[in-house]
Amino acid sequence: MTKEEKLALSFKIAGINTEEFAIVEDEFNEKEPSKLGAAINFGINEENQIIGIRTKFQFEQKGKPFLIIAVACDFEIEKKAWNNLFDKESNSILLPEGFASHLAMLTVGTTRGVLHEKTNNTPFNRFILPPINLTKLIKEDVTIKLEKEAK
């Protein structure tokens, strides 16, 4: 079993938070084409051994957002796995590319569900997050610098 396979089973979802949601009806025109902007950010809570993934999506027309959603998922990492991720030399957590993509995929899927629920019974419910190939966004291991020096 590889290191990534062991890590895939060594976490749990510790929290989900809808950080931002907005429908800007005045910016929406039924006849205009729409674009989708996306961002994914990684963070950590050292004290509780949590990796946080935040996704933000904006549906836009003519460069102006009309539907915005940002969701954060917290993943509590098992102590042994956390220690395996810790790079003493750089005082950082190193997420292997596949593991980072896996956590991001879970967060995107969660965001998709939140968006559906928030827009349910509105005309904006037809705006669904499409499948996203995260391997095009996450092309290498993710390094997150720790704020405090390790003991």
Order of alpha helices (4+ residues) and beta strands (2+ residues): alpha-beta-beta-beta-beta-alpha-beta-beta-alpha-beta
